[in-house]
Amino acid sequence: MGLTLSLFTVTYETTRLNGLMKRAAAWSPSLSHLWFSLGALFGLVAMFAATLLLSLNLINLLASGPAEQLLTPIVPGVNVEVSQVPFMLFALLLSGIIHELGHGIAALSVGEEVSHFGLFFQFLYPGAYVDVRSDLTAINAWNSLKIISAGVWHNFALVVVAVLLMSAGPTVGVLFYEQIDGVQVTRVLDPTFQNLVPGSTITAINNVPIGSHADWMAYSALLVEKNFTVGHSYCAVLPSRDPNDSVNCCDPDYRGPLLCFADSDQQAHLTCQRASDIITSSTPTCTAQSDCRENEVCLRPQLPWPEMFIQLRLESGEKFAFAGYPLQFFHAVWVSQYRLRSLWRLATLSLLPKYFPTVLLQTLWYVCSIPGALALLNAAPVP
């Protein structure tokens, strides 16, 4: 028992939770029997569902390639921003603890013994386990199924609790927070977007109205669905530039403040401009030169995939332009539809950070998604 250190692994084992698990198992024997019987039935259903889902995922992968997979591996720094890692690790740890406590309580409820509870961190990956002393193949088959299924059953219960908390959040939070039209910037993690000040309210992205956090997430999902090909052209009055300026910003190796734009009607006609100049003089987006006024040109940013040109409109009327990776932007700029009411701002002296609702919702979202996925995968009938 206690702390054990090995190569890339930290393990902690304890018997202190044995008493808690015994009390939970003995609190109401009839309720425990019903609860874990339902869990056994859920485990059987989840086993068939997991088999079907994994089979369909394999078929789609072989037939259409990675783009059509039903399940996508999460790789921090590749398809998930590093800023999301703490939320993922917390959800993984909580999921593992609840999962293993389920096994332990189920074993004790059918009269089996539990030796100890353990936690481990392997390459920063968190996990948990319980040591059930009995050989599950040597006991009653139904009791064995209840013990085996208890982990995924408790993961499913955790998902349900997280969904209920997310659903009840607006109702409970109305006492402390007020909803706004648009989304308020609560935290900026990347200096690339330092012009966005926490407290400012975003009302549109690329002229798409953003009236709620759901709109914000929907536009982010649209970019992923369209494989980051949601492009826009802008009507702009071309600012005069130094004729001796020979900078070729359309060169793939160019790194500087200018962006490469192409005439929407004549794709070969390229020009280098500052994004702020185009945004300042832009009108609503265009699809052809005929959409613009006589002194304007319909310009489309030329960026290597999956980079995009994103224009934000703030409640104050200001505009903010960003050219780069859209997922980096959506993960680096935290927003919320809720603003602390004036009374509470005075009462708490702003002790709660503006991004508290964002952290809470983000945590609940990962607690919904990761335990749910693990429940399904753990139910798969693999050796």
GULUMLO-781158 format. One line per field, with one value per residue (C-alpha): y, x, z; residue in one letter. Coordinates in steps of 0.25 Angstrom, whole numbers, always signed. Example, Ala and Ser with C-alpha at 12.3 -4.5 7.8 and 13.67 -1.06 7.14 Angstrom:
BEGIN
v -18;-4 $
u +49;+55 $
w +31;+29 $
res A;S $
% end
This chain:
BEGIN
v +0;+14;+22;+14;+20;+13;+17;+27;+22;+27;+18;+20;+9;+10;+2;+15;+15;+0;+5;+15;+4;-5;+5;+8;-7;-9;+4;-3;-18;-18;-4;-9;-22;-14;-4;-14;-23;-11;-9;-24;-22;-9;-16;-26;-16;-7;-19;-21;-6;-5;-17;-11;+3;-2;-11;+1;+9;-1;-3;+13;+13;+3;+8;+23;+26;+33;+45;+36;+30;+29;+30;+39;+37;+49;+54;+66;+76;+70;+70;+76;+88;+87;+97;+85;+75;+79;+77;+64;+59;+62;+55;+43;+43;+45;+34;+24;+26;+25;+13;+6;+9;+3;-10;-10;-7;-17;-28;-24;-24;-39;-43;-43;-36;-24;-23;-9;+3;+9;+21;+22;+33;+27;+37;+47;+38;+36;+23;+15;+1;-8;-22;-31;-44;-54;-61;-56;-68;-77;-69;-68;-64;-53;-47;-48;-40;-30;-27;-27;-17;-8;+0;+4;+6;+16;+23;+24;+29;+40;+44;+46;+54;+63;+65;+69;+79;+85;+86;+92;+101;+113;+111;+111;+121;+132;+136;+140;+142;+149;+145;+154;+155;+150;+143;+150;+148;+143;+139;+139;+129;+132;+146;+145;+150;+160;+171;+163;+169;+160;+166;+170;+164;+157;+158;+152;+143;+146;+153;+141;+146;+140;+142;+131;+121;+110;+119;+120;+105;+103;+112;+104;+91;+96;+99;+85;+79;+87;+83;+97;+101;+112;+124;+138;+149;+164;+177;+186;+199;+196;+205;+211;+204;+208;+204;+200;+190;+177;+168;+155;+151;+141;+133;+121;+124;+138;+142;+156;+165;+165;+155;+150;+153;+149;+156;+148;+149;+148;+138;+141;+156;+155;+167;+168;+176;+177;+170;+182;+190;+181;+179;+194;+197;+184;+183;+170;+158;+157;+145;+153;+167;+170;+170;+182;+196;+203;+207;+194;+180;+167;+160;+146;+143;+133;+124;+110;+99;+98;+113;+123;+137;+140;+154;+157;+168;+173;+179;+192;+192;+189;+178;+168;+160;+147;+139;+125;+112;+113;+102;+109;+122;+115;+108;+120;+130;+126;+131;+131;+135;+138;+151;+152;+161;+175;+172;+159;+167;+177;+166;+157;+168;+160;+149;+139;+141;+144;+130;+122;+119;+115;+106;+99;+97;+92;+82;+77;+75;+66;+59;+56;+52;+44;+35;+32;+28;+20;+13;+9;+4;-3;-11;-16;-32;-32;-41 $
u +0;+4;+12;+20;+29;+34;+39;+28;+18;+13;+4;-4;-11;-20;-30;-37;-48;-52;-60;-67;-70;-75;-85;-90;-92;-99;-108;-120;-117;-130;-127;-113;-118;-128;-117;-106;-116;-120;-105;-104;-115;-109;-95;-101;-108;-95;-87;-95;-96;-81;-79;-88;-81;-67;-71;-77;-65;-56;-64;-65;-50;-47;-57;-56;-43;-41;-50;-62;-59;-70;-60;-47;-35;-32;-18;-14;-6;-12;-27;-29;-22;-12;-21;-32;-23;-26;-41;-38;-29;-39;-50;-42;-38;-52;-57;-47;-50;-65;-63;-55;-63;-75;-67;-63;-77;-84;-74;-77;-92;-91;-83;-69;-57;-49;-34;-31;-33;-22;-19;-8;-2;+5;+12;+2;-10;-18;-26;-31;-34;-39;-34;-46;-40;-50;-48;-60;-61;-63;-75;-90;-91;-101;-93;-81;-88;-93;-78;-73;-84;-83;-72;-79;-92;-86;-79;-93;-99;-88;-91;-106;-102;-93;-104;-114;-105;-102;-117;-120;-109;-117;-128;-119;-109;-120;-118;-104;-102;-110;-111;-106;-108;-95;-84;-74;-59;-55;-41;-30;-19;-11;-4;-8;-22;-18;-26;-38;-40;-47;-61;-63;-75;-75;-88;-84;-73;-71;-84;-91;-99;-95;-106;-103;-92;-100;-98;-83;-81;-90;-81;-69;-75;-79;-64;-60;-72;-68;-53;-49;-53;-64;-57;-63;-59;-60;-63;-52;-46;-31;-22;-11;+2;+17;+19;+34;+29;+33;+28;+22;+13;+6;+19;+17;+29;+25;+24;+19;+8;+2;-8;-10;-23;-29;-39;-51;-54;-40;-33;-19;-20;-13;-10;-4;-11;-12;-24;-28;-29;-38;-47;-48;-53;-61;-76;-84;-77;-78;-78;-75;-70;-85;-88;-78;-79;-72;-60;-58;-52;-57;-45;-43;-32;-22;-18;-12;-22;-27;-24;-35;-38;-48;-55;-61;-71;-72;-84;-76;-76;-61;-56;-45;-38;-30;-23;-19;-24;-38;-38;-26;-35;-47;-39;-31;-42;-51;-65;-78;-92;-93;-89;-88;-99;-95;-100;-91;-79;-80;-82;-71;-61;-60;-53;-59;-52;-60;-57;-63;-75;-67;-58;-70;-77;-65;-62;-76;-75;-63;-69;-81;-72;-60;-68;-78;-68;-60;-73;-76;-62;-60;-73;-67;-65;-50;-40 $
w +0;-2;-13;-23;-33;-46;-60;-65;-55;-42;-34;-21;-14;-2;+7;+12;+2;+6;+17;+8;-3;+8;+14;+0;-3;+10;+11;+4;-1;-9;-16;-19;-25;-34;-37;-41;-48;-57;-59;-64;-74;-78;-80;-89;-98;-98;-102;-115;-117;-116;-125;-136;-135;-136;-148;-155;-152;-158;-170;-172;-170;-180;-190;-189;-181;-168;-172;-171;-157;-147;-136;-136;-127;-118;-120;-112;-120;-133;-133;-119;-114;-103;-95;-94;-88;-73;-76;-83;-71;-61;-68;-70;-55;-51;-60;-56;-41;-43;-52;-42;-30;-38;-39;-24;-19;-28;-23;-8;-11;-15;-4;-10;-4;-9;-5;-8;-18;-27;-35;-45;-55;-67;-76;-70;-74;-61;-57;-46;-42;-31;-26;-25;-18;-24;-37;-45;-54;-41;-36;-40;-54;-51;-40;-48;-59;-49;-45;-59;-64;-52;-58;-71;-63;-54;-66;-72;-59;-59;-73;-69;-56;-65;-75;-64;-58;-72;-74;-61;-62;-68;-58;-46;-51;-54;-39;-42;-56;-67;-82;-92;-107;-114;-106;-97;-98;-84;-86;-97;-97;-109;-111;-126;-122;-111;-118;-113;-99;-88;-86;-100;-107;-121;-129;-142;-149;-164;-164;-158;-146;-133;-123;-113;-109;-117;-130;-126;-125;-138;-146;-141;-144;-158;-161;-157;-165;-177;-175;-173;-187;-183;-189;-191;-201;-197;-204;-202;-207;-210;-202;-209;-207;-210;-225;-221;-211;-217;-205;-210;-199;-208;-207;-198;-190;-187;-173;-170;-167;-182;-187;-201;-208;-221;-230;-229;-244;-248;-239;-246;-241;-227;-218;-204;-194;-179;-173;-165;-178;-184;-172;-169;-183;-185;-188;-186;-192;-208;-217;-230;-234;-237;-223;-220;-223;-234;-226;-219;-223;-218;-212;-206;-196;-202;-190;-190;-185;-174;-171;-172;-171;-159;-157;-144;-141;-127;-120;-120;-135;-136;-145;-142;-153;-152;-162;-158;-152;-148;-137;-131;-130;-124;-114;-110;-109;-97;-98;-90;-92;-77;-70;-55;-50;-44;-30;-29;-36;-24;-14;-18;-22;-35;-28;-39;-52;-64;-70;-58;-66;-78;-69;-63;-76;-83;-71;-72;-87;-85;-74;-83;-95;-90;-80;-90;-100;-90;-86;-100;-103;-89;-93;-105;-105;-107;-99 $
res M;G;L;T;L;S;L;F;T;V;T;Y;E;T;T;R;L;N;G;L;M;K;R;A;A;A;W;S;P;S;L;S;H;L;W;F;S;L;G;A;L;F;G;L;V;A;M;F;A;A;T;L;L;L;S;L;N;L;I;N;L;L;A;S;G;P;A;E;Q;L;L;T;P;I;V;P;G;V;N;V;E;V;S;Q;V;P;F;M;L;F;A;L;L;L;S;G;I;I;H;E;L;G;H;G;I;A;A;L;S;V;G;E;E;V;S;H;F;G;L;F;F;Q;F;L;Y;P;G;A;Y;V;D;V;R;S;D;L;T;A;I;N;A;W;N;S;L;K;I;I;S;A;G;V;W;H;N;F;A;L;V;V;V;A;V;L;L;M;S;A;G;P;T;V;G;V;L;F;Y;E;Q;I;D;G;V;Q;V;T;R;V;L;D;P;T;F;Q;N;L;V;P;G;S;T;I;T;A;I;N;N;V;P;I;G;S;H;A;D;W;M;A;Y;S;A;L;L;V;E;K;N;F;T;V;G;H;S;Y;C;A;V;L;P;S;R;D;P;N;D;S;V;N;C;C;D;P;D;Y;R;G;P;L;L;C;F;A;D;S;D;Q;Q;A;H;L;T;C;Q;R;A;S;D;I;I;T;S;S;T;P;T;C;T;A;Q;S;D;C;R;E;N;E;V;C;L;R;P;Q;L;P;W;P;E;M;F;I;Q;L;R;L;E;S;G;E;K;F;A;F;A;G;Y;P;L;Q;F;F;H;A;V;W;V;S;Q;Y;R;L;R;S;L;W;R;L;A;T;L;S;L;L;P;K;Y;F;P;T;V;L;L;Q;T;L;W;Y;V;C;S;I;P;G;A;L;A;L;L;N;A;A;P;V;P $
% end
